[in-house]
């Protein structure tokens, strides 16, 4: 459960597209990694490591985020 104002804002979907700040970060990091890998699949472990550089999330939270976004 979020306790700080920033954590609460991270979980509120944006009215423009319905994505939370965290989901947007995950998608951005995924896009960057795919571009670097010239379109090849990005291993989840690599994505998780890069996401951790920007936001504190557990592996389960990242996987749940990817599932919500329909990323395969």
PyMOL commands that set and color helices and strands:
alter all, ss='L'
color gray80, all
select helices_A, chain A and resi 5-11+21-36+44-52+59-69
alter helices_A, ss='H'
color red, helices_A
deselect
rebuild
show_as cartoon
